[in-house]
Amino acid sequence: MSRSKNGNNGFSKLGAALLVGFLGVAVFSLIVIGVDSSNHSPSPSALEDSLYTLTAGYTHTAYLKPNIVYDNKTKLTGGSYAFLSLVKALSIGYQAEIHGASLNGTYVLKASIGDGETWEKTVMIKGPERFEDSFNNTLNINVTRLENIISMVLKETKTYSPSYQLIITARIQGTLRSGNHSRPLLLEVKHPITLDYSSNKLVFSATSRKISGMIGSLGPQNNRDKGYVLGSRITPYLLLVSSAGGMGAAYYALIARRKPVGDAEAEEEYKDIIVSGGEPPETPRRVEVAGLRELARIGVMLEKPVVKGPKTYYVLDGETLYTYTRIRSEEKKQ
């Protein structure tokens, strides 16, 4: 009997010790989470909030020469091409709009003609004009004037090309804002229209462009990729589910912040979108991010793969290249 009694007492003491331990762990974890939530970076959703996309493009109408009727029309709207010998003038309706942020600034629209390699001459400039978040404007271009410029250059250079390019350029400058973040923006968006004399066609390409980037800081001072943000990953009620859950959450709270997320862990987490490749290409815009996990999030949001190069991970989105330089093994050990 005494043995049974002692066994029960032992069980009671063990149960009481576990209960007290669990309560202590839970209270301590709640304190840690509360402090962490108030003192550290916002949740990873803030990364999504700081992603912006600028959509820029044009519509076009080709006005035919006098007494010319094509398909019962004297003007052609849309389409991928028009017959060059039939067109007298072009009307280019240009539009640009920002998504995911506000943008205040100025824009300039320019049309220029050239051979794409050795020469380029400005045909028309509109602006600068102020705008907020979006703008639209129209460029009316005389095709006969373009051909006169081409003829003049041909006489001077004695160099003939079977095709020339009418370049529509939008130069956009201003300040991006999203929440507490702001940053300057300066970019040029170009849309080529080809005058192809070999096929007698005006070819309209790249009529719409999307350019994405980040507003928030992505430098080393950003702590999101150096450790876990506890307040965004653990909610207090999870600690009350069971003693094992409570102790696991407490253990997470105590040690996970001290364990940086390395390349190997991030690569395993996002292995489905990481592919092997070569060196990153040269692009007009390059954004260096603080960690592989952050780069992978950008890839997920843009629906682009993360390319693993010899020294660099990168995501290519049009003319913007997001990169992260890989951590060497000796640096990880320090």
Backbone torsions as a table, in degrees:
resi	resn	phi	psi	omega
1	MET	NA	-43.8	-179.2
2	SER	-61.6	-34.3	179.6
3	ARG	-64.4	-42.2	179.0
4	SER	-64.8	-38.9	-179.0
5	LYS	-66.3	-44.3	178.8
6	ASN	-62.5	-37.4	178.5
7	GLY	-62.8	-42.9	178.8
8	ASN	-64.0	-41.5	178.9
9	ASN	-62.1	-40.6	179.0
10	GLY	-62.7	-42.3	178.9
11	PHE	-63.4	-40.9	-179.2
12	SER	-64.1	-42.3	-179.8
13	LYS	-64.5	-39.9	179.1
14	LEU	-65.4	-43.0	178.8
15	GLY	-63.4	-42.2	179.0
16	ALA	-64.0	-40.5	-179.7
17	ALA	-64.3	-41.5	178.8
18	LEU	-64.9	-40.8	-179.6
19	LEU	-63.8	-47.5	179.5
20	VAL	-62.3	-42.2	179.2
21	GLY	-61.5	-43.1	179.4
22	PHE	-62.4	-46.4	-179.6
23	LEU	-61.1	-42.2	178.9
24	GLY	-63.0	-43.3	179.2
25	VAL	-63.3	-42.9	-178.8
26	ALA	-63.0	-46.2	179.8
27	VAL	-61.7	-44.8	-179.4
28	PHE	-62.3	-40.1	-179.6
29	SER	-65.6	-39.8	178.1
30	LEU	-62.4	-39.9	178.8
31	ILE	-64.1	-46.1	-179.7
32	VAL	-60.9	-43.7	-179.2
33	ILE	-65.2	-42.0	179.3
34	GLY	-61.6	-44.0	179.3
35	VAL	-66.0	-43.2	-178.6
36	ASP	-62.7	-41.9	-177.2
37	SER	-64.9	-33.1	-175.9
38	SER	-86.0	-20.5	-171.8
39	ASN	-110.4	-7.9	-173.2
40	HIS	-118.0	-177.5	-175.2
41	SER	-60.4	158.7	176.4
42	PRO	-68.3	173.8	-177.0
43	SER	-65.4	165.9	180.0
44	PRO	-57.9	-17.6	177.1
45	SER	-63.4	-21.8	176.9
46	ALA	-62.5	-29.2	177.5
47	LEU	-63.7	-43.0	178.2
48	GLU	-63.8	-38.2	-179.0
49	ASP	-64.4	-25.9	-176.0
50	SER	-92.9	4.8	177.6
51	LEU	-90.9	126.2	178.3
52	TYR	-119.1	157.9	175.6
53	THR	-135.5	126.2	175.3
54	LEU	-102.3	121.5	176.5
55	THR	-103.7	122.8	-178.1
56	ALA	-133.9	137.8	-178.9
57	GLY	-172.8	-178.0	-177.4
58	TYR	-143.1	155.7	167.0
59	THR	-110.3	159.4	-175.1
60	HIS	-141.4	145.4	173.7
61	THR	-129.4	127.0	178.3
62	ALA	-100.9	120.3	178.2
63	TYR	-93.4	127.3	-175.6
64	LEU	-80.2	159.4	-180.0
65	LYS	-66.2	158.0	-179.7
66	PRO	-54.0	139.8	177.4
67	ASN	68.5	12.5	176.7
68	ILE	-103.5	128.0	175.7
69	VAL	-126.4	125.4	180.0
70	TYR	-124.6	122.4	-178.5
71	ASP	54.4	41.6	179.9
72	ASN	63.3	24.1	-179.2
73	LYS	-130.8	148.6	174.1
74	THR	-104.2	-3.3	173.4
75	LYS	-146.6	145.7	-176.4
76	LEU	-119.9	122.5	-178.7
77	THR	-109.7	130.8	179.6
78	GLY	76.4	-166.8	-178.2
79	GLY	90.0	160.8	-177.1
80	SER	-87.9	-14.0	178.5
81	TYR	-160.0	166.1	171.4
82	ALA	-141.6	153.0	-179.8
83	PHE	-73.4	121.0	-171.4
84	LEU	-59.3	-41.4	-175.9
85	SER	-68.7	-13.5	-178.8
86	LEU	-95.3	-14.4	-168.4
87	VAL	-94.5	132.6	177.4
88	LYS	-97.7	-39.7	-175.0
89	ALA	-152.4	158.1	176.7
90	LEU	-121.4	139.4	171.4
91	SER	-113.6	115.7	-178.0
92	ILE	-106.1	112.7	176.2
93	GLY	-95.4	109.4	-173.7
94	TYR	-101.0	136.6	177.8
95	GLN	-135.1	145.6	173.6
96	ALA	-142.8	143.7	-178.3
97	GLU	-150.5	139.7	179.9
98	ILE	-97.9	142.7	176.6
99	HIS	-127.4	139.7	177.8
100	GLY	86.8	4.2	-179.7
101	ALA	-167.5	173.1	170.5
102	SER	-107.0	150.1	-177.7
103	LEU	-140.0	121.0	176.4
104	ASN	-118.2	131.8	-179.8
105	GLY	175.2	-150.3	-179.0
106	THR	-130.4	159.7	175.7
107	TYR	-139.1	154.5	174.4
108	VAL	-131.8	131.4	174.4
109	LEU	-106.0	134.4	-179.0
110	LYS	-135.6	140.0	172.3
111	ALA	-116.6	132.6	179.5
112	SER	-140.2	153.8	179.6
113	ILE	-120.5	141.7	179.9
114	GLY	-168.0	178.2	179.2
115	ASP	-93.8	3.5	178.4
116	GLY	84.3	-4.9	-177.9
117	GLU	-136.8	-59.0	-168.8
118	THR	-101.4	-25.2	-178.2
119	TRP	-147.2	155.1	177.5
120	GLU	-155.3	132.4	-179.5
121	LYS	-126.9	137.7	-179.8
122	THR	-74.7	133.4	179.9
123	VAL	-102.7	-39.5	-175.0
124	MET	-157.2	144.5	174.7
125	ILE	-133.3	135.3	172.8
126	LYS	-125.6	129.4	179.5
127	GLY	111.1	-175.4	8.2
128	PRO	-74.5	145.9	176.4
129	GLU	-131.8	144.9	-178.2
130	ARG	-82.2	152.2	177.8
131	PHE	-153.0	165.0	175.1
132	GLU	-135.6	112.4	175.9
133	ASP	73.0	-35.4	179.7
134	SER	-155.7	161.0	174.4
135	PHE	-155.4	161.2	172.5
136	ASN	-148.7	147.4	-179.4
137	ASN	-157.9	168.7	-176.1
138	THR	-126.6	136.0	173.0
139	LEU	-112.4	122.6	176.4
140	ASN	-104.2	115.8	-170.8
141	ILE	-118.9	127.7	178.4
142	ASN	-84.7	115.5	-177.4
143	VAL	-68.4	-32.3	177.1
144	THR	-61.8	-38.0	177.3
145	ARG	-64.3	-40.7	177.6
146	LEU	-58.7	-44.0	-178.9
147	GLU	-67.9	-31.0	176.0
148	ASN	-67.3	-40.0	177.6
149	ILE	-64.2	-43.4	178.8
150	ILE	-60.6	-43.8	179.5
151	SER	-63.0	-40.6	179.6
152	MET	-62.9	-45.4	179.3
153	VAL	-66.0	-37.4	179.4
154	LEU	-61.8	-40.2	178.4
155	LYS	-66.2	-37.0	-177.8
156	GLU	-74.2	-42.0	-171.9
157	THR	-98.1	-17.6	-176.4
158	LYS	59.0	24.4	-178.0
159	THR	-117.3	118.0	-178.8
160	TYR	-100.7	142.1	175.0
161	SER	-127.0	140.7	179.7
162	PRO	-71.6	-14.9	-179.9
163	SER	-146.8	153.4	178.6
164	TYR	-134.8	164.4	-177.5
165	GLN	-122.2	127.4	168.3
166	LEU	-92.7	114.3	-175.8
167	ILE	-102.5	122.0	172.7
168	ILE	-97.4	118.5	-176.4
169	THR	-119.1	130.2	173.1
170	ALA	-110.3	118.7	176.1
171	ARG	-103.1	115.7	-172.8
172	ILE	-116.6	129.3	-179.0
173	GLN	-138.3	134.4	179.8
174	GLY	176.3	-161.2	-179.3
175	THR	-121.9	125.0	176.3
176	LEU	-88.6	139.7	176.9
177	ARG	-138.0	136.8	174.2
178	SER	-151.9	112.9	-176.8
179	GLY	61.6	-126.0	179.3
180	ASN	-90.4	0.6	-177.4
181	HIS	-96.0	146.3	171.9
182	SER	-151.6	153.6	178.7
183	ARG	-163.2	151.5	177.2
184	PRO	-74.8	152.9	178.5
185	LEU	-131.3	130.5	174.4
186	LEU	-142.9	117.4	-179.7
187	LEU	-152.9	160.6	174.6
188	GLU	-123.2	130.9	178.3
189	VAL	-114.2	124.9	-175.7
190	LYS	-116.1	140.7	179.4
191	HIS	-130.3	112.8	179.5
192	PRO	-86.0	138.5	170.0
193	ILE	-119.9	122.1	-172.2
194	THR	-95.4	129.0	170.4
195	LEU	-95.4	96.7	-174.7
196	ASP	-101.3	101.9	-177.0
197	TYR	-75.2	-22.8	179.8
198	SER	-68.5	-30.4	178.9
199	SER	-110.9	0.1	-179.1
200	ASN	58.5	44.3	-177.3
201	LYS	-131.8	143.9	163.3
202	LEU	-93.9	114.9	-174.4
203	VAL	-106.5	122.5	-178.7
204	PHE	-99.4	117.9	-179.5
205	SER	-133.0	162.3	179.9
206	ALA	50.3	46.3	-178.8
207	THR	-69.8	-19.4	178.4
208	SER	-136.1	135.7	179.2
209	ARG	-129.6	145.4	174.2
210	LYS	-122.5	128.1	180.0
211	ILE	-124.2	123.0	-177.6
212	SER	-114.8	155.1	177.6
213	GLY	-165.7	-178.6	-178.8
214	MET	-110.4	143.8	175.7
215	ILE	-97.0	-43.1	-177.6
216	GLY	-70.4	162.5	179.5
217	SER	-69.6	133.7	179.1
218	LEU	-118.1	12.8	-177.5
219	GLY	-77.9	-178.4	-177.5
220	PRO	-60.4	-20.6	-179.3
221	GLN	-71.3	-13.1	177.9
222	ASN	-79.3	122.4	-172.6
223	ASN	-88.3	-1.6	-172.6
224	ARG	-64.9	-31.5	-179.2
225	ASP	-98.6	3.5	176.2
226	LYS	-94.2	-15.5	-179.7
227	GLY	-174.2	176.4	-176.8
228	TYR	-84.7	141.6	173.6
229	VAL	-90.1	102.6	-169.4
230	LEU	-63.9	-40.4	-175.4
231	GLY	-60.3	-26.2	-178.7
232	SER	-91.3	-10.9	-173.5
233	ARG	-112.5	-19.0	-178.1
234	ILE	-127.2	128.4	174.5
235	THR	-109.6	144.5	-170.7
236	PRO	-56.2	-35.5	-174.7
237	TYR	-66.9	-22.4	177.8
238	LEU	-63.7	-28.0	-178.8
239	LEU	-69.6	-20.1	-175.1
240	LEU	-94.6	-0.9	-177.5
241	VAL	-65.4	-48.2	179.5
242	SER	-159.1	164.2	179.4
243	SER	-64.6	-37.6	178.9
244	ALA	-64.5	-43.8	178.3
245	GLY	-62.7	-41.7	179.7
246	GLY	-63.3	-45.7	179.6
247	MET	-65.5	-38.4	178.2
248	GLY	-63.3	-42.5	178.9
249	ALA	-64.6	-39.9	178.7
250	ALA	-64.1	-42.6	178.6
251	TYR	-60.9	-42.4	177.0
252	TYR	-58.6	-45.6	-178.3
253	ALA	-64.0	-33.9	-175.8
254	LEU	-78.8	-37.5	-171.4
255	ILE	-114.1	-20.8	-173.4
256	ALA	-67.5	-32.9	-179.6
257	ARG	-67.6	-25.4	-178.9
258	ARG	-87.7	-2.8	-177.8
259	LYS	-110.6	100.0	-179.8
260	PRO	-62.1	154.0	177.8
261	VAL	-83.8	111.9	-179.3
262	GLY	-85.2	173.8	-179.2
263	ASP	-62.3	-39.0	-176.7
264	ALA	-63.2	-44.6	179.9
265	GLU	-64.5	-45.2	-179.3
266	ALA	-65.7	-37.2	179.6
267	GLU	-66.1	-37.7	177.4
268	GLU	-67.2	-40.2	-178.0
269	GLU	-65.7	-36.8	-175.8
270	TYR	-114.1	31.5	-175.1
271	LYS	-62.6	-23.7	-176.9
272	ASP	-70.7	-21.0	-178.0
273	ILE	-114.5	3.3	-179.7
274	ILE	-97.0	127.1	179.5
275	VAL	-125.9	154.8	178.7
276	SER	-83.6	145.4	-179.5
277	GLY	-162.0	-172.6	-179.4
278	GLY	-94.0	-156.3	179.1
279	GLU	-69.0	149.5	179.4
280	PRO	-67.1	148.6	179.8
281	PRO	-77.1	164.1	173.7
282	GLU	-79.0	131.3	179.5
283	THR	-135.2	157.0	178.9
284	PRO	-62.4	-28.6	-176.1
285	ARG	-129.2	130.5	-179.6
286	ARG	-131.5	129.4	-179.4
287	VAL	-121.3	119.7	177.9
288	GLU	-91.8	125.3	-179.9
289	VAL	-104.7	166.4	-169.7
290	ALA	-83.0	-21.1	-175.1
291	GLY	-158.4	163.3	-178.6
292	LEU	-67.2	-37.4	-179.8
293	ARG	-63.1	-40.6	-180.0
294	GLU	-66.8	-40.1	176.9
295	LEU	-62.8	-41.4	179.2
296	ALA	-63.9	-38.1	177.4
297	ARG	-61.3	-42.0	178.3
298	ILE	-60.9	-42.6	177.7
299	GLY	-59.9	-41.2	179.0
300	VAL	-64.0	-45.6	-178.0
301	MET	-66.1	-35.7	-179.7
302	LEU	-87.7	-5.6	-176.7
303	GLU	58.6	44.5	179.3
304	LYS	-123.7	149.4	177.1
305	PRO	-74.9	155.3	171.2
306	VAL	-95.6	120.1	-177.8
307	VAL	-94.7	128.4	179.1
308	LYS	-97.7	104.6	178.5
309	GLY	-90.7	-177.2	-179.7
310	PRO	-58.5	-36.6	-178.9
311	LYS	-127.7	-13.8	-169.2
312	THR	-136.1	138.8	166.5
313	TYR	-92.1	144.2	178.7
314	TYR	-153.9	156.6	174.7
315	VAL	-124.4	124.8	-179.6
316	LEU	-103.1	122.5	178.6
317	ASP	-129.4	92.8	-177.5
318	GLY	63.3	-120.4	-179.5
319	GLU	-93.8	5.6	-179.7
320	THR	-109.3	130.7	179.9
321	LEU	-117.0	119.3	175.4
322	TYR	-97.1	127.0	-174.7
323	THR	-130.2	155.7	171.7
324	TYR	-142.6	123.9	-179.8
325	THR	-79.9	128.3	-174.6
326	ARG	-65.1	144.7	178.3
327	ILE	-82.3	127.2	177.7
328	ARG	-75.9	154.4	-174.4
329	SER	-60.9	-36.1	-178.6
330	GLU	-72.0	-26.8	176.5
331	GLU	-72.5	-33.7	180.0
332	LYS	-63.9	-34.5	-174.6
333	LYS	-74.8	-21.2	-177.7
334	GLN	-75.4	NA	NA
